[in-house]
Amino acid sequence: MNYRTKLGMMFALLLVATMTVNVMAMDKVIYGDDDRLDLYQTTNTLHLELAKSTAAMIDASSLTKKDDSYEIQGETLKSRGICASALFAEQITAAMCSGFLVGRNLLVTAGHCIRSQSDCDKYRWVFDYGLNSADEVANFSVPASSVYKCKRVVKTTLDRGTMDDFAVVELDREVEGREPLAYRKDGQVEVGEPLVVIGHPTGLPTKVAAGAAVRNNSNKYYLVANLDTFGGNSGSAVFNSETGLVEGILVRGETDYVYDYDQGCQVPKVCTNSGCRGEDVTRITNIKELLDEAVNL
């Protein structure tokens, strides 16, 4: 093994160690054009409304209370070994996973993000961690009313046989100023249906990524799509981009980044829209607890 190969492997291992919650938090990738947009770049009013009910899972140690707000600390994407030429390289990366609101104080994420009550206690769920102007880059704060604790784990599933992967958590209080999202309760989305994912790729502030579609619909536990997602998107809501209905939860995918020997750093991996393995989306209809109205606390 030559020196350049060893160096590339070292960078790749470092990136995986810092960006992955556990071995089931498989990476994601760009398909075709990079469709990720900041909130201030998003013109679709439906997608902006949906984004209000999505949240970032951030370690409590990364939040500092300042009067009626919380400051969010995080390294920039560039400081974590990503090339300066990469999109969003100067933005902070504070989120470990993503989630979305399905009840007044009920939130859904990936099972590999919240596996126990200790995970529940360690993290905070932060709404409004998104950029509303190009000036909000390295320094970031949100109102205290946008930050919630996880009270308990209602249900968590991480099945290595079926690859079923989801978690439902109860927050410490009812969420104000945003509505629970509508989600599919029966049937399944069709191949070719347009999709949009909203979450926190590589821990970045909220990104809206449309321009995707269902590629494979044969597995009863998850569908496969060409969504532009990365580690940190785990737990993101995947919507029908036209109706706004939640179809599932982003959980796995292709490798995030590859080493660029010319630049000496990592760059996003790019696949064709029909290439690579695709991104796995746990079907929201797998969560039987959501079909029971009594769980919507």
BAMITI-240730 format. One record per residue: residue number from 1; x, y, z of N, C-alpha, C in turn. Coordinates in steps of 0.2 Angstrom, whole numbers, plus 5000, padded with zeros to 4 digits. Example, Ala and Ser with C-alpha at 12.3 -4.5 7.8 and 13.67 -1.06 7.14 Angstrom:
BEGIN
R  1  5066  4972  5039  5062  4978  5039  5066  4984  5039
R  2  5064  4989  5035  5068  4995  5036  5064  5000  5039
//
This chain:
BEGIN
R  1  5004  4994  5000  5000  5000  5000  5004  5006  5000
R  2  5004  5011  4995  5008  5017  4995  5006  5022  4999
R  3  5010  5027  5000  5009  5032  5005  5002  5036  5004
R  4  5001  5038  4997  4995  5041  4996  4988  5037  4997
R  5  4989  5031  4996  4983  5027  4998  4982  5026  5006
R  6  4987  5026  5009  4987  5026  5017  4984  5032  5019
R  7  4986  5038  5016  4984  5045  5018  4977  5045  5017
R  8  4974  5043  5011  4967  5043  5010  4963  5039  5014
R  9  4966  5033  5016  4962  5029  5021  4962  5033  5028
R  10  4967  5036  5030  4967  5039  5036  4962  5045  5037
R  11  4962  5049  5031  4957  5054  5031  4949  5051  5031
R  12  4948  5046  5027  4942  5043  5027  4940  5040  5034
R  13  4944  5037  5037  4943  5034  5044  4941  5040  5049
R  14  4945  5045  5049  4944  5051  5053  4937  5054  5052
R  15  4935  5054  5046  4929  5057  5044  4923  5053  5046
R  16  4924  5046  5045  4918  5042  5048  4918  5042  5055
R  17  4923  5042  5059  4923  5042  5066  4920  5049  5069
R  18  4921  5054  5066  4918  5060  5068  4911  5062  5066
R  19  4909  5058  5061  4902  5060  5058  4897  5055  5059
R  20  4899  5049  5061  4894  5043  5062  4892  5042  5069
R  21  4885  5041  5070  4883  5039  5077  4885  5032  5079
R  22  4884  5028  5074  4886  5021  5075  4886  5017  5068
R  23  4888  5011  5068  4889  5007  5062  4883  5007  5058
R  24  4877  5008  5060  4871  5007  5056  4869  5014  5053
R  25  4873  5019  5055  4871  5026  5052  4875  5027  5046
R  26  4873  5023  5041  4877  5022  5035  4877  5029  5031
R  27  4882  5031  5027  4882  5037  5024  4878  5038  5018
R  28  4878  5044  5015  4873  5046  5010  4877  5049  5005
R  29  4874  5053  4999  4878  5055  4994  4874  5060  4989
R  30  4877  5063  4984  4874  5067  4979  4872  5063  4973
R  31  4866  5064  4971  4864  5060  4964  4863  5066  4959
R  32  4866  5065  4954  4865  5070  4948  4868  5077  4951
R  33  4864  5082  4950  4865  5089  4953  4864  5089  4960
R  34  4868  5093  4964  4867  5094  4971  4861  5099  4972
R  35  4856  5096  4974  4849  5100  4975  4848  5103  4982
R  36  4853  5102  4986  4852  5105  4993  4852  5112  4993
R  37  4847  5115  4997  4846  5122  4997  4846  5124  5004
R  38  4848  5130  5006  4847  5133  5013  4840  5136  5012
R  39  4837  5137  5018  4830  5140  5019  4830  5146  5015
R  40  4834  5151  5015  4834  5157  5012  4834  5157  5004
R  41  4837  5151  5002  4837  5149  4994  4831  5146  4992
R  42  4827  5143  4996  4821  5139  4995  4815  5144  4993
R  43  4812  5143  4987  4806  5147  4985  4800  5143  4985
R  44  4800  5137  4986  4794  5133  4987  4791  5134  4993
R  45  4785  5137  4994  4782  5139  5000  4780  5132  5004
R  46  4778  5127  5001  4776  5121  5004  4782  5118  5008
R  47  4788  5118  5004  4794  5115  5007  4796  5119  5013
R  48  4795  5126  5013  4797  5130  5018  4792  5129  5024
R  49  4786  5128  5023  4781  5126  5029  4783  5120  5032
R  50  4785  5115  5028  4787  5108  5031  4793  5109  5035
R  51  4798  5113  5033  4804  5113  5036  4803  5116  5043
R  52  4798  5120  5045  4797  5122  5051  4796  5117  5057
R  53  4793  5111  5054  4792  5105  5059  4797  5100  5059
R  54  4803  5102  5056  4809  5097  5056  4814  5100  5062
R  55  4818  5095  5064  4822  5097  5070  4829  5094  5069
R  56  4834  5097  5073  4841  5094  5073  4842  5091  5080
R  57  4845  5085  5080  4847  5082  5086  4854  5084  5088
R  58  4855  5088  5093  4861  5091  5095  4863  5090  5102
R  59  4869  5088  5103  4872  5086  5110  4871  5092  5114
R  60  4868  5091  5120  4867  5097  5125  4873  5101  5126
R  61  4879  5098  5126  4886  5101  5127  4887  5106  5122
R  62  4884  5106  5116  4885  5111  5110  4880  5117  5111
R  63  4876  5117  5116  4871  5122  5117  4873  5126  5123
R  64  4873  5133  5122  4875  5138  5128  4869  5142  5129
R  65  4866  5143  5135  4860  5147  5136  4863  5154  5137
R  66  4860  5159  5133  4861  5166  5134  4854  5170  5134
R  67  4852  5171  5140  4846  5175  5141  4840  5170  5138
R  68  4837  5173  5133  4831  5169  5130  4833  5165  5124
R  69  4839  5164  5123  4841  5160  5117  4847  5155  5119
R  70  4848  5151  5114  4854  5146  5114  4859  5147  5109
R  71  4865  5148  5110  4870  5148  5105  4872  5141  5104
R  72  4873  5140  5097  4875  5133  5095  4882  5133  5093
R  73  4886  5129  5096  4893  5128  5094  4894  5122  5089
R  74  4899  5123  5085  4901  5117  5080  4906  5119  5076
R  75  4910  5114  5074  4916  5115  5069  4913  5117  5062
R  76  4916  5120  5058  4914  5121  5051  4915  5115  5047
R  77  4912  5114  5042  4913  5108  5037  4920  5108  5035
R  78  4923  5114  5033  4930  5114  5031  4935  5111  5037
R  79  4933  5113  5043  4938  5111  5048  4938  5104  5050
R  80  4933  5101  5047  4932  5093  5048  4935  5089  5042
R  81  4939  5093  5038  4943  5089  5033  4939  5089  5026
R  82  4934  5093  5025  4930  5094  5019  4934  5100  5015
R  83  4934  5099  5008  4938  5104  5004  4934  5111  5005
R  84  4938  5116  5005  4935  5123  5005  4931  5124  4999
R  85  4932  5120  4993  4928  5121  4987  4921  5118  4988
R  86  4920  5114  4993  4913  5110  4994  4908  5115  4996
R  87  4902  5113  4994  4896  5117  4995  4895  5118  5003
R  88  4894  5123  5006  4893  5124  5013  4899  5123  5017
R  89  4905  5124  5014  4911  5122  5018  4912  5127  5024
R  90  4909  5133  5024  4910  5138  5030  4905  5137  5035
R  91  4900  5133  5034  4895  5133  5039  4896  5128  5044
R  92  4893  5129  5050  4894  5125  5056  4891  5118  5055
R  93  4893  5113  5059  4891  5106  5059  4889  5104  5066
R  94  4883  5105  5068  4882  5104  5075  4877  5098  5076
R  95  4873  5096  5071  4868  5091  5072  4871  5084  5071
R  96  4869  5079  5075  4871  5072  5074  4866  5068  5070
R  97  4859  5070  5071  4854  5067  5067  4849  5072  5066
R  98  4843  5070  5062  4838  5074  5061  4831  5071  5063
R  99  4826  5075  5064  4819  5072  5066  4814  5076  5064
R  100  4808  5074  5065  4802  5078  5063  4796  5077  5067
R  101  4792  5082  5068  4786  5082  5072  4780  5079  5069
R  102  4777  5074  5073  4771  5070  5071  4765  5071  5076
R  103  4767  5074  5082  4761  5075  5087  4763  5081  5090
R  104  4759  5084  5095  4760  5090  5098  4767  5090  5102
R  105  4769  5084  5105  4775  5083  5108  4778  5076  5106
R  106  4777  5074  5100  4780  5068  5098  4784  5069  5092
R  107  4790  5066  5092  4794  5067  5086  4797  5060  5084
R  108  4798  5059  5077  4801  5053  5074  4808  5055  5072
R  109  4812  5050  5072  4819  5050  5070  4821  5043  5068
R  110  4828  5042  5066  4830  5035  5065  4831  5031  5071
R  111  4831  5025  5071  4832  5020  5077  4839  5020  5079
R  112  4844  5021  5074  4851  5021  5076  4853  5028  5079
R  113  4849  5033  5079  4850  5039  5082  4848  5039  5089
R  114  4843  5036  5091  4840  5036  5098  4839  5028  5099
R  115  4844  5025  5103  4843  5018  5104  4841  5017  5112
R  116  4842  5022  5116  4840  5020  5123  4839  5027  5127
R  117  4837  5026  5133  4835  5032  5137  4841  5037  5138
R  118  4847  5034  5138  4853  5038  5139  4854  5042  5133
R  119  4853  5040  5127  4853  5044  5121  4848  5049  5121
R  120  4842  5047  5123  4837  5052  5124  4839  5058  5129
R  121  4842  5056  5134  4844  5062  5139  4850  5066  5137
R  122  4854  5063  5132  4860  5067  5130  4859  5072  5125
R  123  4854  5071  5121  4853  5076  5116  4847  5081  5117
R  124  4847  5086  5113  4842  5091  5113  4839  5091  5106
R  125  4832  5092  5105  4829  5093  5099  4828  5100  5097
R  126  4831  5103  5092  4832  5110  5091  4828  5112  5084
R  127  4823  5115  5084  4820  5118  5079  4823  5125  5077
R  128  4822  5127  5070  4824  5133  5068  4832  5134  5067
R  129  4835  5128  5067  4842  5128  5066  4843  5128  5058
R  130  4842  5134  5055  4842  5135  5048  4844  5142  5046
R  131  4847  5143  5040  4849  5149  5038  4844  5153  5035
R  132  4842  5159  5037  4837  5163  5034  4840  5169  5030
R  133  4847  5169  5030  4851  5174  5026  4858  5171  5025
R  134  4861  5174  5020  4868  5172  5018  4873  5174  5023
R  135  4871  5179  5028  4876  5181  5033  4876  5177  5039
R  136  4872  5172  5040  4872  5167  5046  4876  5161  5044
R  137  4882  5161  5046  4887  5156  5043  4890  5152  5049
R  138  4895  5155  5053  4898  5152  5058  4895  5153  5065
R  139  4892  5159  5066  4889  5160  5073  4881  5159  5072
R  140  4879  5155  5077  4872  5153  5076  4868  5153  5083
R  141  4862  5156  5083  4858  5155  5089  4851  5154  5088
R  142  4847  5151  5092  4840  5150  5091  4836  5152  5098
R  143  4830  5154  5097  4826  5156  5103  4826  5150  5108
R  144  4826  5151  5115  4825  5145  5119  4819  5141  5118
R  145  4814  5144  5116  4807  5141  5114  4808  5136  5109
R  146  4814  5136  5105  4815  5131  5099  4818  5125  5102
R  147  4820  5125  5108  4825  5119  5110  4821  5115  5115
R  148  4821  5108  5114  4817  5104  5118  4821  5098  5120
R  149  4819  5095  5126  4822  5089  5129  4818  5083  5127
R  150  4822  5077  5126  4818  5071  5125  4816  5068  5132
R  151  4810  5068  5133  4807  5065  5139  4808  5058  5140
R  152  4806  5054  5135  4806  5047  5135  4806  5044  5128
R  153  4808  5038  5127  4808  5034  5121  4802  5030  5120
R  154  4797  5032  5116  4791  5028  5115  4792  5022  5112
R  155  4796  5022  5107  4798  5016  5103  4804  5017  5099
R  156  4809  5012  5099  4815  5012  5095  4816  5005  5092
R  157  4817  5005  5085  4818  4999  5082  4824  4999  5077
R  158  4829  4994  5078  4835  4994  5074  4836  4987  5072
R  159  4833  4984  5067  4833  4977  5066  4838  4976  5060
R  160  4843  4972  5062  4848  4971  5057  4846  4966  5051
R  161  4841  4962  5053  4838  4957  5048  4834  4960  5043
R  162  4829  4964  5045  4824  4967  5040  4827  4974  5038
R  163  4832  4977  5042  4834  4984  5041  4829  4989  5043
R  164  4824  4987  5047  4819  4992  5049  4823  4996  5054
R  165  4822  5003  5054  4826  5008  5057  4822  5014  5059
R  166  4819  5015  5065  4815  5021  5067  4815  5022  5074
R  167  4813  5028  5077  4812  5029  5084  4807  5034  5084
R  168  4803  5034  5090  4798  5039  5091  4799  5041  5098
R  169  4800  5048  5099  4802  5050  5106  4796  5055  5108
R  170  4795  5056  5115  4791  5061  5118  4795  5066  5120
R  171  4794  5072  5118  4797  5078  5120  4795  5081  5127
R  172  4799  5085  5130  4797  5087  5137  4791  5092  5138
R  173  4789  5094  5132  4783  5099  5132  4780  5099  5125
R  174  4774  5102  5125  4771  5103  5118  4775  5108  5114
R  175  4776  5106  5107  4779  5111  5103  4775  5117  5101
R  176  4777  5123  5101  4773  5129  5099  4776  5132  5093
R  177  4771  5135  5089  4773  5139  5083  4774  5135  5077
R  178  4772  5128  5077  4773  5124  5071  4768  5118  5072
R  179  4766  5115  5066  4761  5110  5066  4764  5103  5065
R  180  4761  5098  5068  4763  5091  5067  4762  5090  5059
R  181  4767  5086  5057  4767  5084  5049  4762  5078  5048
R  182  4759  5079  5042  4754  5074  5040  4758  5068  5037
R  183  4757  5062  5038  4761  5056  5036  4756  5051  5033
R  184  4759  5047  5029  4755  5041  5026  4753  5036  5031
R  185  4747  5033  5031  4745  5028  5036  4743  5022  5033
R  186  4743  5021  5026  4742  5015  5023  4744  5015  5016
R  187  4745  5009  5013  4747  5009  5006  4755  5011  5005
R  188  4757  5012  4999  4764  5015  4998  4765  5019  4992
R  189  4770  5023  4992  4771  5028  4987  4773  5024  4980
R  190  4772  5026  4975  4774  5023  4968  4781  5025  4966
R  191  4784  5020  4962  4790  5021  4959  4790  5028  4955
R  192  4795  5032  4955  4795  5038  4951  4791  5044  4954
R  193  4788  5043  4960  4785  5049  4963  4790  5054  4965
R  194  4789  5060  4965  4794  5065  4967  4795  5066  4974
R  195  4801  5066  4977  4802  5067  4984  4806  5073  4986
R  196  4806  5075  4992  4810  5080  4995  4812  5078  5002
R  197  4818  5079  5003  4821  5077  5010  4823  5084  5014
R  198  4821  5085  5020  4823  5091  5024  4826  5088  5030
R  199  4832  5091  5031  4836  5089  5037  4843  5092  5037
R  200  4848  5088  5040  4854  5091  5042  4860  5087  5040
R  201  4861  5088  5033  4867  5084  5030  4874  5086  5034
R  202  4877  5081  5036  4884  5082  5039  4883  5087  5045
R  203  4877  5087  5048  4876  5091  5054  4875  5099  5052
R  204  4874  5100  5046  4874  5107  5044  4867  5110  5046
R  205  4866  5117  5046  4859  5120  5046  4854  5117  5041
R  206  4848  5117  5042  4843  5114  5038  4844  5115  5031
R  207  4844  5109  5027  4844  5109  5020  4838  5106  5017
R  208  4835  5109  5012  4830  5106  5008  4832  5104  5001
R  209  4831  5097  5000  4834  5094  4994  4828  5091  4990
R  210  4826  5094  4985  4821  5091  4981  4824  5088  4975
R  211  4821  5087  4969  4823  5084  4963  4825  5077  4964
R  212  4822  5073  4968  4823  5066  4969  4816  5062  4967
R  213  4817  5056  4967  4811  5051  4966  4812  5044  4968
R  214  4807  5041  4969  4807  5034  4972  4810  5030  4966
R  215  4816  5026  4968  4819  5022  4963  4817  5014  4963
R  216  4816  5012  4969  4814  5005  4970  4809  5004  4976
R  217  4804  5001  4975  4799  5000  4980  4797  4993  4982
R  218  4802  4989  4981  4800  4981  4982  4800  4979  4989
R  219  4804  4982  4993  4805  4980  5000  4800  4983  5005
R  220  4797  4979  5009  4791  4981  5013  4793  4985  5018
R  221  4799  4985  5020  4802  4989  5026  4804  4996  5024
R  222  4807  4997  5018  4810  5003  5016  4810  5004  5008
R  223  4810  5010  5006  4810  5011  4999  4817  5014  4997
R  224  4819  5014  4991  4825  5017  4989  4824  5023  4984
R  225  4828  5028  4985  4827  5034  4982  4834  5037  4980
R  226  4834  5042  4975  4840  5046  4974  4840  5053  4977
R  227  4840  5053  4984  4840  5059  4988  4847  5061  4989
R  228  4848  5067  4989  4855  5070  4990  4855  5071  4998
R  229  4858  5066  5001  4859  5066  5009  4866  5064  5011
R  230  4867  5065  5017  4873  5064  5020  4872  5062  5027
R  231  4877  5059  5031  4877  5058  5038  4875  5064  5041
R  232  4870  5063  5046  4867  5069  5049  4860  5070  5046
R  233  4858  5067  5040  4852  5067  5038  4848  5061  5041
R  234  4851  5057  5044  4848  5051  5047  4842  5054  5051
R  235  4836  5051  5050  4830  5053  5054  4826  5059  5050
R  236  4829  5061  5045  4826  5066  5041  4819  5064  5038
R  237  4814  5068  5038  4808  5066  5035  4809  5067  5027
R  238  4806  5062  5024  4806  5061  5016  4799  5062  5014
R  239  4797  5067  5011  4791  5069  5009  4789  5068  5001
R  240  4783  5067  5000  4781  5068  4993  4781  5076  4992
R  241  4786  5078  4987  4787  5085  4986  4781  5089  4984
R  242  4776  5085  4981  4770  5089  4978  4765  5090  4984
R  243  4764  5084  4987  4758  5084  4992  4760  5086  4999
R  244  4767  5085  5001  4769  5087  5008  4768  5081  5012
R  245  4766  5075  5010  4764  5070  5014  4771  5066  5016
R  246  4772  5065  5023  4778  5061  5024  4778  5054  5022
R  247  4783  5051  5018  4783  5044  5016  4787  5040  5020
R  248  4792  5043  5023  4797  5039  5027  4802  5043  5030
R  249  4807  5039  5033  4813  5042  5037  4819  5040  5033
R  250  4824  5045  5032  4830  5043  5029  4835  5040  5034
R  251  4837  5034  5032  4841  5030  5037  4848  5028  5034
R  252  4849  5026  5028  4855  5023  5025  4856  5026  5018
R  253  4863  5025  5016  4864  5026  5009  4871  5025  5007
R  254  4873  5028  5001  4880  5027  4998  4885  5031  5003
R  255  4891  5030  5001  4897  5034  5005  4896  5041  5004
R  256  4897  5045  5009  4896  5052  5009  4902  5056  5004
R  257  4908  5055  5007  4914  5059  5004  4919  5054  5001
R  258  4923  5056  4996  4929  5053  4994  4935  5058  4994
R  259  4941  5055  4995  4947  5059  4995  4949  5061  4989
R  260  4950  5068  4988  4953  5071  4982  4960  5072  4983
R  261  4964  5068  4980  4971  5069  4980  4974  5076  4978
R  262  4971  5079  4973  4973  5085  4970  4973  5091  4975
R  263  4967  5091  4979  4966  5096  4984  4968  5094  4991
R  264  4969  5087  4992  4971  5085  4999  4966  5085  5004
R  265  4960  5084  5002  4954  5084  5007  4948  5080  5004
R  266  4943  5080  5008  4937  5076  5006  4932  5080  5002
R  267  4929  5077  4997  4924  5080  4993  4918  5076  4992
R  268  4912  5079  4992  4906  5074  4991  4906  5069  4985
R  269  4904  5063  4987  4904  5058  4981  4898  5060  4977
R  270  4899  5059  4970  4893  5061  4966  4892  5055  4961
R  271  4885  5053  4961  4883  5047  4957  4878  5050  4952
R  272  4876  5046  4947  4871  5048  4942  4864  5047  4946
R  273  4859  5050  4943  4853  5049  4946  4850  5042  4947
R  274  4853  5037  4942  4851  5030  4943  4857  5026  4945
R  275  4862  5029  4947  4868  5025  4949  4869  5024  4956
R  276  4874  5021  4958  4876  5019  4965  4870  5015  4968
R  277  4870  5014  4975  4866  5010  4978  4859  5013  4979
R  278  4859  5020  4980  4852  5023  4982  4852  5024  4989
R  279  4847  5028  4991  4847  5030  4999  4840  5026  5001
R  280  4841  5023  5007  4836  5019  5010  4831  5023  5015
R  281  4825  5023  5014  4820  5027  5017  4815  5022  5021
R  282  4816  5022  5028  4811  5017  5031  4804  5020  5030
R  283  4799  5015  5029  4792  5017  5028  4789  5020  5034
R  284  4786  5025  5034  4783  5028  5040  4777  5023  5042
R  285  4774  5020  5037  4769  5015  5039  4771  5009  5043
R  286  4778  5008  5044  4781  5003  5049  4779  5004  5056
R  287  4778  5011  5057  4778  5013  5064  4770  5012  5067
R  288  4769  5006  5069  4762  5005  5071  4759  5009  5077
R  289  4764  5012  5081  4762  5016  5086  4759  5023  5083
R  290  4761  5025  5078  4758  5031  5075  4751  5030  5072
R  291  4749  5024  5071  4742  5022  5069  4737  5022  5075
R  292  4740  5022  5081  4736  5022  5087  4735  5030  5089
R  293  4730  5033  5088  4729  5040  5090  4731  5041  5097
R  294  4730  5036  5101  4732  5038  5108  4739  5039  5110
R  295  4743  5038  5105  4750  5039  5106  4752  5046  5104
R  296  4748  5050  5101  4749  5057  5099  4747  5061  5105
R  297  4752  5061  5110  4751  5064  5116  4750  5072  5116
//
